Amino acid sequence: MSTLKATPLMALEAAESGAAAARQIDRAAPLFRDLGARLRALKPKVVITCARGSSDHASAYGKYLIETRLGLPVASVGPSVVSLYNAPLQVEGALFVAVSQSGRSPDLLRLAEAAKAGGALVVGFVNDEESPLAQLADVFIPLCAGPEKSVAATKSYLTACVAFLQLVAHWQEDAALLDTVSKVPGWLDAAVGLDWYPALRRLELATGLYVLGRGIGSGAAAEIALKCKETSRLHAEAFSAAEVVHGPFALVGPGFPILALTQHDVTAEVTRGTLAKAASLGAPILATEEGIEGVEALPVVPGLPPEVGPLAAVASFYMAIHKVARMRGLDPDVPPNLRKVTETV
């Protein structure tokens, strides 16, 4: 008899993403307004992020938001720079954003402490409000994802992305982007209702694949690749739709699937060109894009702004990959060799 649950926690928690985003927007908007005013006065010249795993993928989403909208370089600093190498950080006047579901990993805490000592403004996007990171941060922003018991992070990833979206909208005082933020919960609800599983069934017998994104979709591609490995023991690598045509393209061909994310911005044309080239080589391709010969289009929420497209795609993917895992005889809530709170040094 199968011991797999009727509905995995991963699916139940992913389905709560819209409600979690709504909670964050309601509760954290005043905090972001104050932070935005503080940042306009501070005028940081650089932004530094600190995160691991899914939180780091959310930070990659934030990187492109900040770089394309504010023109500020964003760097991800490896925690071992401080936790193992004991290097001091010279970050006077920088914005330092630490992102974590648990807020308890020793290496992230050491890096945040060093950033604070080095003169940075430390902001913590954290789900566990009683965590050491929440207490350490100069400005604590709750993710408001609520309890997340599946090892596979879902709603905490999406709420971290929403936090970056709120950060930029309030920092810029951008009325249009603030309006976009207000609509995210409904868009996420719509996305979790879309069925990607019929298309993703072709991954059940796969041994590997590429996940492609570009620009603001790069973090989402990395998150999808991680979840393929974590839930389904399916080796996936995330690449930029530009980077992949260098060395990695040597693997592209029949029997090597590609899952591609697009969004309606200046990256779309280049991504379409990459997919057309891959299709001509016989690769089976799934994409959030219609009208490319040889490419199977995944269902998407229509009319999404480019900032939201990658978030909606990940929400839809979450609702399908747990089914792929189960068809491969795996429990997506309890991946082998992993636990929910990972503490590294």
C-alpha positions in Angstrom: 0.0 0.0 0.0 1.3 3.5 -0.9 2.2 5.7 2.0 2.0 8.9 -0.1 -0.5 11.5 1.2 -3.6 12.2 -0.9 -2.5 15.8 -1.3 1.1 16.7 -0.4 1.7 19.6 1.9 3.7 21.1 -0.9 0.6 21.5 -3.0 -1.5 22.8 -0.1 1.1 25.4 0.8 1.7 26.5 -2.7 -2.0 27.0 -3.2 -1.9 29.5 -0.3 0.6 31.8 -2.1 -2.0 34.3 -3.1 -3.4 34.6 0.4 0.1 34.8 1.8 1.0 37.6 -0.6 -2.2 39.5 0.4 -1.2 39.2 4.1 2.2 40.6 3.4 0.9 43.5 1.4 -1.6 44.4 4.1 0.8 44.1 7.0 4.1 45.2 5.5 3.1 48.1 3.2 3.6 50.7 6.0 7.0 49.2 6.8 8.0 49.4 3.1 6.7 53.0 2.9 9.0 53.9 5.8 11.9 52.0 4.4 11.4 53.6 1.0 11.7 57.0 2.5 14.8 56.0 4.4 16.4 54.7 1.3 15.6 57.8 -0.7 17.4 59.8 2.0 20.3 57.3 2.3 20.9 57.0 -1.4 22.9 53.8 -1.3 25.3 53.2 -4.2 25.1 49.4 -4.0 22.7 46.7 -2.8 24.0 43.4 -1.3 21.9 40.3 -0.9 22.5 37.4 1.4 20.5 34.1 1.0 20.6 30.4 0.3 18.5 28.1 -1.8 15.0 29.3 -2.8 15.6 32.6 -0.9 18.7 33.2 -3.1 16.5 32.7 -6.2 14.1 35.3 -4.8 17.1 37.6 -4.4 18.0 37.1 -8.0 14.5 38.3 -8.9 15.1 41.3 -6.7 18.5 41.9 -8.3 16.9 42.4 -11.7 14.1 44.6 -10.3 16.6 46.9 -8.6 19.1 47.0 -11.3 16.6 47.7 -14.1 14.4 50.1 -12.2 16.9 51.9 -10.0 20.2 51.5 -11.9 22.0 50.2 -8.8 24.3 47.2 -8.9 23.2 44.3 -6.8 25.8 41.8 -5.5 25.2 38.4 -3.8 28.0 38.0 -1.2 28.8 34.4 -0.2 28.3 33.8 3.5 31.6 31.9 3.8 33.4 35.2 3.1 32.7 36.0 6.7 31.7 32.7 8.3 34.8 30.8 7.2 37.3 33.4 5.8 36.6 35.9 8.5 37.0 38.8 6.1 35.7 42.2 7.2 33.1 43.9 5.0 33.6 47.5 3.8 30.0 48.3 3.1 29.4 51.8 4.5 26.2 53.2 3.2 25.1 50.1 1.3 21.7 48.4 1.5 22.1 44.8 2.7 19.1 42.5 2.3 19.1 39.1 4.0 16.4 36.7 2.9 15.5 33.6 4.8 12.5 31.4 5.6 13.9 30.3 9.0 16.3 33.2 9.8 18.5 30.7 11.7 21.4 29.6 9.5 24.7 30.5 11.3 26.5 31.6 8.1 23.8 34.0 7.1 23.7 35.5 10.6 27.5 36.0 10.6 27.4 37.7 7.3 24.5 40.0 8.4 26.4 40.9 11.6 29.5 41.7 9.6 27.5 43.9 7.2 26.0 45.8 10.1 29.4 46.3 11.7 30.7 47.5 8.3 28.1 50.3 8.1 25.4 48.8 5.9 21.7 49.2 6.5 20.6 45.6 7.2 17.1 44.7 6.1 15.7 41.2 6.8 13.0 39.5 4.8 12.2 36.6 7.1 9.2 34.3 7.6 10.0 33.3 11.2 9.4 36.4 13.2 11.1 35.1 16.3 14.3 34.2 14.5 17.7 35.6 15.3 17.9 37.3 11.9 14.6 39.1 12.5 16.0 40.4 15.8 19.4 41.3 14.2 18.1 43.3 11.2 17.9 47.1 11.4 14.6 46.8 9.5 12.6 43.6 9.8 10.0 42.8 7.1 7.8 39.7 7.8 7.2 37.5 4.7 3.8 36.5 6.2 3.9 33.2 4.4 2.6 31.4 7.5 3.7 27.9 8.6 5.5 26.0 5.9 6.1 22.4 6.8 7.0 20.8 3.5 10.7 20.7 3.0 10.1 22.1 -0.5 9.7 25.9 0.0 6.8 27.4 -2.1 4.8 30.2 -0.6 7.9 31.5 1.3 9.8 31.8 -2.0 6.9 33.7 -3.7 6.3 36.0 -0.7 10.1 36.8 -0.7 9.7 37.9 -4.4 6.6 40.0 -3.5 8.7 41.6 -0.8 11.3 42.7 -3.3 8.5 44.0 -5.6 7.1 46.0 -2.7 10.6 47.3 -1.8 11.2 48.7 -5.3 7.7 50.1 -5.7 7.9 52.0 -2.4 11.5 53.0 -2.9 10.6 54.6 -6.3 7.1 55.8 -5.1 5.9 54.3 -8.4 2.1 54.4 -8.5 1.9 52.0 -11.5 4.1 49.4 -9.7 2.2 49.8 -6.5 -1.0 49.0 -8.4 0.7 45.9 -9.8 1.6 44.9 -6.3 -2.0 45.2 -5.2 -3.1 42.7 -7.9 -0.4 40.1 -7.3 -2.5 38.0 -4.9 -5.3 37.5 -7.4 -2.8 36.7 -10.2 -1.2 34.0 -8.0 -4.6 32.5 -7.2 -5.3 32.3 -10.9 -1.8 30.8 -11.6 -2.2 28.0 -9.1 -5.5 27.1 -10.9 -3.7 26.4 -14.2 -2.8 22.8 -15.0 0.8 22.3 -16.2 0.8 18.6 -15.4 -0.3 17.3 -18.8 2.7 19.0 -20.3 5.1 18.2 -17.5 4.3 14.5 -17.7 7.0 14.1 -20.3 9.5 14.8 -17.5 8.5 11.6 -15.6 11.0 9.5 -17.5 13.6 12.2 -18.2 17.0 12.1 -16.6 17.8 15.8 -17.1 16.7 19.1 -18.5 17.5 22.8 -18.9 15.3 25.5 -17.4 15.7 28.8 -19.3 14.9 32.3 -18.2 16.2 35.7 -19.0 16.5 38.9 -17.0 13.8 39.2 -14.4 12.9 35.5 -15.1 16.3 34.2 -14.2 15.6 33.6 -10.5 12.4 31.8 -11.4 14.3 29.5 -13.7 16.7 28.7 -10.9 13.9 28.0 -8.5 12.2 25.6 -11.0 15.5 23.8 -11.6 16.0 23.4 -7.8 12.5 22.0 -7.3 13.0 19.4 -10.1 16.0 18.1 -8.2 14.5 18.5 -4.7 11.1 16.9 -5.3 11.6 14.6 -8.2 15.3 13.6 -8.2 15.4 15.1 -11.7 18.7 16.8 -12.6 17.9 20.2 -14.0 20.2 23.2 -14.7 19.0 26.8 -15.0 20.5 29.0 -17.7 20.0 32.4 -19.2 18.4 32.0 -22.6 21.5 33.8 -23.9 24.1 31.9 -21.9 22.8 28.5 -22.9 23.7 29.0 -26.5 27.4 28.9 -25.6 28.8 25.6 -24.2 25.6 24.2 -22.7 23.9 24.0 -26.1 26.0 21.0 -27.0 23.6 18.8 -25.0 20.5 20.1 -26.8 18.7 17.6 -29.0 16.1 14.9 -29.1 15.5 13.4 -25.6 16.8 16.4 -23.7 13.8 18.5 -22.6 13.8 22.3 -22.1 11.4 24.2 -19.9 11.5 27.9 -20.8 10.1 31.0 -19.1 9.3 34.2 -21.0 7.9 37.5 -20.0 6.6 40.3 -22.1 9.6 42.6 -22.1 12.7 43.3 -24.1 14.1 39.8 -23.5 11.2 38.0 -25.2 12.5 38.2 -28.8 16.0 36.8 -27.9 14.4 34.0 -25.9 12.1 33.1 -28.7 15.1 32.9 -31.0 16.9 30.5 -28.7 13.8 28.3 -28.4 13.4 28.2 -32.2 17.0 27.1 -32.6 16.6 24.4 -29.9 13.4 23.2 -31.5 15.2 22.9 -34.9 17.6 20.5 -33.2 14.8 18.3 -32.1 14.7 19.1 -28.4 11.3 18.7 -26.7 10.4 22.2 -25.4 7.8 23.5 -23.0 7.4 27.3 -22.7 5.3 30.0 -21.4 5.0 31.3 -24.9 2.8 30.6 -27.9 3.5 30.6 -31.6 6.9 29.0 -31.8 7.1 26.0 -34.1 8.0 22.8 -32.3 7.4 24.4 -28.9 4.5 23.3 -26.6 2.9 26.3 -25.0 2.1 26.1 -21.2 -1.1 27.7 -20.0 -0.5 31.2 -18.5 -2.5 33.9 -16.8 -3.2 36.4 -19.6 -2.0 40.0 -19.6 0.5 39.9 -16.8 3.1 42.6 -16.4 6.7 41.4 -16.9 7.4 41.7 -13.2 4.7 39.2 -12.3 5.0 36.7 -15.1 7.9 34.8 -13.5 6.1 34.6 -10.2 2.9 33.2 -11.8 4.9 30.7 -13.8 6.5 29.3 -10.6 3.2 29.1 -8.9 1.8 27.1 -11.7 4.9 24.9 -11.8 4.6 24.1 -8.1 1.1 22.7 -8.6 2.4 20.3 -11.3 5.9 19.2 -10.1 4.5 17.5 -7.0 2.5 15.3 -9.3 5.6 14.5 -11.3 7.4 13.5 -8.1 4.6 11.2 -7.1 4.5 9.5 -10.5 8.3 8.9 -10.0 7.4 7.2 -6.7 8.6 10.1 -4.5 7.2 12.1 -1.7 7.8 15.8 -2.5 7.3 16.8 1.1 10.2 14.7 2.4 13.1 14.7 -0.1 15.9 12.3 0.7 18.9 13.7 2.6 17.2 17.1 3.3 15.4 18.8 6.2 13.3 21.9 6.4 15.7 24.1 8.4 19.2 23.8 7.0 21.9 25.3 9.1 25.3 25.8 7.4 28.5 27.6 8.5 
